Amino acid sequence: MTQHTPPEPVQPSVAEANRAVLGRFAFDDVQDFDDAKRGFLGTAAEPLIKSGDRVIWDFEAYGFLAGECPDS
């Protein structure tokens, strides 16, 4: 996977619009999350999938998804 440059700070208007949309979701309804967990088949034992010395897939690169979502 290629490296990326850090993101620029979010514009205040974008952050405000995203917060407004976020407020429209009912996060107390966890049925979709429960359905996704029930259908989860598993993950790879090794976080890196390689072909020779080349990294084909890096599961750890998606670790940011477990954190808080950014304002953008």
Backbone as a chain_set.jsonl record, in Angstrom:
{"seq": "MTQHTPPEPVQPSVAEANRAVLGRFAFDDVQDFDDAKRGFLGTAAEPLIKSGDRVIWDFEAYGFLAGECPDS", "coords": {"N": [[0.854, -1.174, 0.0], [0.441, 2.25, -0.626], [1.998, 5.129, 0.838], [0.527, 7.988, 2.439], [-0.046, 11.537, 2.464], [-0.485, 13.609, 5.355], [-3.798, 14.769, 6.194], [-5.242, 17.979, 5.381], [-6.319, 20.589, 7.637], [-9.796, 20.567, 8.455], [-12.332, 22.54, 6.913], [-14.232, 24.949, 8.719], [-16.977, 25.168, 7.986], [-17.481, 22.74, 6.751], [-17.04, 20.912, 8.836], [-19.12, 21.683, 10.533], [-21.384, 21.093, 8.949], [-21.09, 18.318, 8.742], [-21.391, 17.54, 11.434], [-24.059, 18.231, 11.756], [-25.342, 16.393, 10.061], [-24.561, 14.0, 11.277], [-26.042, 14.079, 13.612], [-28.488, 13.228, 12.753], [-28.672, 10.52, 12.779], [-29.629, 7.513, 14.433], [-27.94, 6.28, 16.841], [-28.457, 4.677, 18.95], [-29.884, 2.578, 18.035], [-28.797, -0.414, 17.384], [-29.036, -2.506, 15.623], [-28.068, -2.867, 12.951], [-25.304, -2.989, 13.429], [-25.175, -5.285, 15.02], [-26.087, -7.17, 13.148], [-23.986, -7.077, 11.301], [-21.849, -8.049, 12.853], [-22.753, -10.649, 13.312], [-22.603, -11.721, 10.759], [-19.888, -11.712, 10.292], [-17.043, -13.304, 9.136], [-14.353, -13.738, 9.731], [-10.823, -12.982, 10.052], [-7.553, -12.372, 8.683], [-4.738, -14.196, 9.922], [-2.207, -13.101, 9.9], [-1.193, -9.713, 9.813], [-0.136, -8.546, 7.526], [-0.217, -9.099, 4.064], [1.777, -10.491, 1.704], [3.632, -10.491, -1.386], [6.367, -11.889, -2.205], [8.731, -9.5, -1.458], [6.99, -7.456, -1.522], [4.294, -5.609, -0.206], [0.998, -6.542, -0.314], [-1.467, -6.311, 0.932], [-2.437, -4.563, 3.837], [-3.641, -4.972, 6.852], [-3.403, -3.53, 9.225], [-3.256, -0.931, 8.379], [-5.787, 0.011, 8.344], [-6.476, 0.567, 10.903], [-7.191, 3.035, 11.864], [-9.919, 3.204, 11.647], [-11.06, 2.289, 13.951], [-10.95, 4.321, 15.734], [-12.056, 7.596, 16.91], [-14.148, 9.461, 14.725], [-12.973, 11.849, 12.34], [-13.46, 15.467, 12.041], [-13.851, 15.968, 9.389]], "CA": [[0.0, 0.0, 0.0], [1.23, 3.466, -0.687], [1.889, 6.054, 1.957], [-0.236, 9.177, 2.085], [0.296, 12.726, 3.233], [-1.521, 13.926, 6.347], [-4.851, 15.639, 5.658], [-5.299, 19.383, 5.769], [-7.409, 20.836, 8.596], [-11.114, 20.676, 7.837], [-12.947, 23.866, 6.929], [-15.286, 25.002, 9.744], [-18.311, 24.925, 7.419], [-17.586, 21.3, 6.493], [-17.192, 20.27, 10.144], [-20.473, 21.991, 11.02], [-22.338, 20.323, 8.147], [-20.961, 16.91, 9.115], [-22.006, 17.365, 12.753], [-25.509, 18.299, 11.569], [-25.77, 15.115, 9.483], [-24.348, 12.976, 12.296], [-27.145, 14.154, 14.557], [-29.706, 12.651, 12.173], [-28.618, 9.065, 12.897], [-30.0, 6.972, 15.747], [-26.904, 5.319, 17.204], [-28.953, 3.76, 19.974], [-30.393, 1.419, 17.303], [-27.575, -1.128, 17.021], [-29.376, -3.701, 14.853], [-27.144, -3.026, 11.825], [-24.02, -3.425, 13.972], [-25.357, -6.683, 15.423], [-26.16, -7.97, 11.921], [-22.64, -7.147, 10.731], [-21.06, -8.956, 13.698], [-23.245, -12.007, 13.105], [-22.145, -12.169, 9.452], [-18.432, -11.634, 10.202], [-16.468, -14.63, 8.957], [-13.029, -13.835, 10.331], [-9.788, -12.122, 9.499], [-6.287, -13.062, 8.446], [-3.893, -14.343, 11.107], [-1.096, -12.163, 9.736], [-1.722, -8.414, 9.384], [0.39, -8.184, 6.212], [-0.227, -10.096, 3.0], [2.888, -10.107, 0.842], [4.065, -11.256, -2.538], [7.801, -11.618, -2.13], [8.983, -8.389, -0.532], [5.981, -6.422, -1.77], [3.074, -5.707, 0.601], [-0.206, -6.535, -1.139], [-2.564, -5.812, 1.772], [-2.001, -4.274, 5.201], [-4.825, -4.805, 7.696], [-3.141, -2.508, 10.238], [-3.45, 0.392, 7.78], [-7.179, 0.394, 8.579], [-6.658, 0.722, 12.336], [-7.821, 4.328, 12.151], [-11.374, 3.051, 11.661], [-11.498, 1.984, 15.311], [-10.91, 5.542, 16.534], [-13.101, 8.597, 16.708], [-14.152, 9.969, 13.368], [-12.527, 13.24, 12.269], [-14.482, 16.454, 11.685], [-14.067, 15.994, 7.947]], "C": [[0.894, 1.229, 0.0], [1.017, 4.309, 0.554], [1.095, 7.271, 1.502], [0.214, 10.343, 2.945], [-0.821, 13.01, 4.224], [-2.563, 14.881, 5.759], [-4.705, 17.073, 6.148], [-6.393, 19.545, 6.821], [-8.734, 21.045, 7.858], [-11.622, 22.114, 7.933], [-14.072, 23.87, 7.964], [-16.682, 24.709, 9.195], [-18.534, 23.437, 7.145], [-17.802, 20.555, 7.808], [-18.6, 20.488, 10.687], [-21.524, 21.178, 10.269], [-22.288, 18.844, 8.518], [-21.567, 16.628, 10.482], [-23.53, 17.377, 12.643], [-26.046, 16.973, 11.02], [-25.642, 14.001, 10.519], [-25.493, 12.936, 13.296], [-28.438, 13.543, 14.047], [-29.748, 11.128, 12.291], [-28.941, 8.627, 14.318], [-28.988, 5.894, 16.128], [-27.318, 4.407, 18.348], [-29.593, 2.526, 19.34], [-29.181, 0.67, 16.743], [-27.844, -2.38, 16.18], [-28.415, -3.924, 13.683], [-25.775, -3.511, 12.297], [-24.093, -4.896, 14.385], [-25.401, -7.603, 14.209], [-24.771, -8.145, 11.305], [-21.757, -8.097, 11.54], [-21.467, -10.406, 13.463], [-22.742, -12.564, 11.776], [-20.638, -12.157, 9.273], [-17.833, -13.029, 10.148], [-15.112, -14.791, 9.62], [-12.068, -12.871, 9.676], [-8.522, -12.945, 9.321], [-5.465, -13.114, 9.731], [-2.726, -13.363, 11.075], [-1.639, -10.833, 9.225], [-1.24, -7.97, 8.007], [0.266, -9.358, 5.259], [0.808, -9.625, 1.996], [2.998, -11.023, -0.364], [5.554, -10.963, -2.664], [8.046, -10.553, -1.072], [7.922, -7.307, -0.632], [4.741, -6.661, -0.906], [1.873, -5.567, -0.332], [-1.381, -5.957, -0.356], [-2.057, -5.66, 3.19], [-3.23, -3.988, 6.053], [-4.629, -3.703, 8.734], [-3.325, -1.094, 9.694], [-4.873, 0.899, 7.997], [-7.496, 0.555, 10.063], [-7.337, 2.025, 12.718], [-9.34, 4.217, 12.227], [-11.916, 2.769, 13.06], [-11.547, 3.233, 16.191], [-12.111, 6.444, 16.292], [-13.023, 9.13, 15.286], [-13.736, 11.442, 13.365], [-13.676, 14.174, 11.887], [-14.786, 16.474, 10.197], [-14.976, 14.878, 7.535]], "O": [[1.983, 1.218, 0.574], [-0.01, 4.213, 1.227], [1.007, 7.546, 0.306], [0.784, 10.156, 4.021], [-1.98, 12.685, 3.963], [-2.232, 15.712, 4.914], [-4.118, 17.333, 7.198], [-7.305, 18.72, 6.889], [-8.772, 21.629, 6.775], [-11.367, 22.811, 8.916], [-14.799, 22.883, 8.075], [-17.486, 24.067, 9.871], [-19.649, 22.937, 7.292], [-18.651, 19.667, 7.887], [-19.201, 19.568, 11.241], [-22.446, 20.636, 10.879], [-23.327, 18.189, 8.6], [-22.194, 15.586, 10.674], [-24.214, 16.631, 13.344], [-27.087, 16.491, 11.467], [-26.526, 13.151, 10.625], [-25.867, 11.864, 13.772], [-29.383, 13.357, 14.814], [-30.753, 10.51, 11.94], [-28.57, 9.293, 15.284], [-29.161, 4.727, 15.777], [-26.6, 3.464, 18.679], [-29.821, 1.53, 20.026], [-28.607, 1.084, 15.735], [-26.961, -3.227, 16.042], [-27.989, -5.054, 13.447], [-25.154, -4.348, 11.642], [-23.165, -5.661, 14.123], [-24.823, -8.69, 14.23], [-24.423, -9.232, 10.844], [-20.994, -8.87, 10.96], [-20.613, -11.291, 13.419], [-22.48, -13.763, 11.675], [-20.144, -12.549, 8.216], [-18.093, -13.849, 11.028], [-14.762, -15.897, 10.032], [-12.456, -12.047, 8.848], [-8.447, -14.09, 9.767], [-5.497, -12.18, 10.532], [-2.309, -12.855, 12.116], [-2.457, -10.814, 8.305], [-1.862, -7.111, 7.382], [0.608, -10.488, 5.61], [0.735, -8.504, 1.494], [2.526, -12.16, -0.36], [5.948, -9.913, -3.17], [7.617, -10.693, 0.073], [7.967, -6.331, 0.118], [4.202, -7.767, -0.873], [1.757, -4.578, -1.055], [-2.192, -5.208, -0.901], [-1.333, -6.519, 3.694], [-3.796, -2.896, 5.99], [-5.586, -3.014, 9.088], [-3.529, -0.157, 10.466], [-5.134, 2.093, 7.848], [-8.663, 0.666, 10.437], [-7.981, 2.117, 13.764], [-9.982, 5.078, 12.83], [-13.099, 2.987, 13.324], [-12.124, 3.202, 17.277], [-13.045, 6.096, 15.569], [-11.936, 9.233, 14.716], [-14.095, 12.195, 14.269], [-14.737, 13.718, 11.461], [-15.847, 16.939, 9.782], [-15.279, 14.734, 6.351]]}, "num_chains": 1, "name": "protein.A"}
